[in-house]
């Protein structure tokens, strides 16, 4: 029988080697976890568009302050073309133009929330966001009887905290996927060409109510959308009824079974 004698120094070196190997394995696993890509669905997003096979879009209008207000002219076009759209109403605007808010209501248009004071939500605390949204919602209800859950954040600005805060109170944050850019002061032709060249199914298209070219552009856009085979609906009618997710691009999609 042979007896092997192992020097103490050899045992220590072996132990150190094993510890280094184990440490390297643990470090590698941690590094891999840290390097793993974050799913876009972990980010909270407003709904910007809807995933649909149907050729359908929603027209939306943000009420805003300015030297002029073209709500009446916009409503005339919508009425003439038998189109229902969604008006995101700011509380301050509603207080200044109650008659025009009533015209939106009696014109059969959809009314939604656009904040009370038009302050960027990412700059506010959770309690301030909910207070602002709630004040606007209460005002709209008191003035019109419309109990809307749809809300468009001022300037379209958002972060994860603001989206989660709004959703926790039952609001549905809405942005847009196609900006008409009428707010840049473009003439009607440029607004029309921009929208009709970029539109796609499921788009939520944004306009302002205080730009001179918007009513004229709106008429041509409605006709152009119809020529391309699009149906025009409100945001509520565009949104999916079944369980959904909102992906990293802000597209509302059905949950895959």
N, C-alpha and C positions, 0 to 999 in steps of 0.2 A: 504494500500500500504506500503510495507516494503522498507526501504531505507538501503542499505548496505554501510557501511563505511569501506573503505580499507585503511589501514595504508600506509603512504608514503614509509616506509621501505619495505613493502611487494611488492609494485609496482616496486621498484628499483631491488629487488631480482628477480622478474619475468622478468624484462627487461634484466638483466644480463644473466639469464638462456637462454632466447631466443637468445641472441647474441652468447652465447657459442654453442648452437645447430646449428645455421646458420654457424658459423665459422667452426664447425666440418664437416658439409656437404661440404662446399667449399673446405676445406683441403683434404677431401677424394676424391673429384672429381679430384683435381689437382694431387694428388698422383697416382690415377689410370691412368691418362694420362701419367705422367712421367714413370710409370712402364710398360706401354704398350710395347710389343715387337716391334722392328723396322723391317720392311719388308726387306728381303734380296735383293729385287729388287730395293730398294732405294740406294744401293751401286753400284757404277759403276765398271763393270768388263770387262776385255778383253774376247774375245771368246776363250774358251779352247777346246770345243767340240761341236758337233751338235746333237740335238735330232732327230733321224731318225730311221725308221723301216727297212731301207735298210742296208744290211751288206756292209758298205763302210767306208774307212778310208783315211786319207791324210798323205803322207810322207813329212816331211819338213827338210831342212838342213840350219843351220846357218853358214855363212861364218865367220871364226875366224882366228886370227893370231896364229902362232906356228912355230916350227922348220920345220914342214912338212905340205904339202897341198895335199889332196887326191881327189880334185874335179874331175880331169880327170878320175880316177878310178871309182868314184861314177857315173859319167856320162856314162861310159862304161857299168856298170851294168844296169842302167836305160834303156839305149838304147837296150841292149841285151834282156831285159825282156819286152820291149815296155811299159814302165811305165813313166807317167808324174808326177813329184813332184814339190814342191815349194821351191825355194831357197831364204832365207831371207838374202839379201846382205847388208853388212856394207860398207859405203862409203870409209873408209880408205882402206879396203880390195880391193874394186873395183879399186881404184887408183893404188894399188900395183900390182894387177893381172888383167889388162884389157883384156888380151888374154883369161883368164879363164872365165871371165864374158861373153865374146863373145861366148865361147864354150857352156855355159849354155843357152844362147839365141838361138844359131844355133841348139842346141840339142832339141829344142822344149819344154824346161822346163819353168815353171812359175817363174817370178822374183818378189820379194817383198822387202820392205824396212826393214832394221835392224839398222837404225840410221846412223849417220855420224861417230861419235867418240866413240860409245859404252860406254857412260856415263849413270849412273843410272838416269832415268827420275825423280823419286821422290826427287832427290837432286837438281833439276834444277827449275828455275822459269818457269812460263807458256811461256813467250816470248823465253826463252832459249830452251825449249822443241820444240816449233814450228820452231825455227830457225834451230835446229839440224835436225829434221825430214824433213824440207823443203829443206835443203841443200843436204841431201841424195837423196831425191826424184828427185830433179833437176839433180843431177849427174847421177842417173840411167837413167833418160829420155834422157839426152844428149848423154850417151854412148850406149844406147840400143833402144831408142824410146818407152820404156815401161813406161806407165803412171800409176803406181800402187798406189792404195789406202790402200793396206794391209800393216800393220807395226807390227813388233815384237819388243817390248821394250827391250833394253839391259838388260841382266841377267833375263829377264822375270819380272823385278821389276816394280811395278806400285802403284799408289794410286788414289783416286777418282779424284783429281785435274788433274793428268796427263792424265787420260782416257778422262775426259771431255774436256780438252784442245785439244787433238788429234781429238776427234769426232767433235768438233766445226769447225775444218778445213776439215772435210770430210774423215778423215782417219778411217780405221776399225782396231782397236787394236786386235792382235791375240797372244795368248800364246800357250799352249799345254796341253793335258790331259794325255799323256803318254810319259815319258822321257826315251829314250833308255839307258841313262846313259853311253853312249860310252865315254863321256868326262872324266869319272873316270879311263879310261885306262884299262877297262875290256877286256878280250879276246873275240873273235867273238862268241864263244859258249855261254858265259854268257850273252852277249848282245842279242843274238837270243832268248835264253830261257826267258829272262826277258820280252821282247816284246810279244812273242807269248803266254805266259802264262797269260798276263794281258790285252791284247787287247780286245776292245769292239766296237760295232758299233758307228760311229760318232767320233772316236778318231782322234785327231791331234797328230801325233807322231814326236818327235824331235830327230834329229841327228846333229852331228857336221861334218865339212868337213876336220878337221885336225887331225883325230885319225886313226891310222894305221888299226885297226880292223874293221872300219866301212864298207868299200867296201865288204869285205868277209861276214860280218854279214848281210849286206843289201841283198845280193843275197839269203841267206837262209831265211831271213824274208819275202821277196817277195813270194818265193815259199811256205812258211808256211802259209802266209795270204791267198793265193789262195786255198790251201788245206782246209782251214777253211771256204772257201766260200766268202771271202772278195773281194770287188772291190777296187782298189786303184786309187785315183783321186787327183787332185790339191786342195788346200785350196779353191780357188774360186769356183770350182765345188762342193765342199762339203757344202759350206754355203747355207743357205736358201734364196730363192729369194723374198718371201713374207714378210709382216710386221712381225717383231719378237721382242722378248725381250731376254736379257741375264740374267739368274738367278744368284743367289748368289754363285753357283758353277762354273759359267763361261760357262754354257751350253746355247747355242743358241736354242730358242724354238719359234715356231709360236705363234702369238698372238691368244688367244682363242676368238672366236666370241661370 
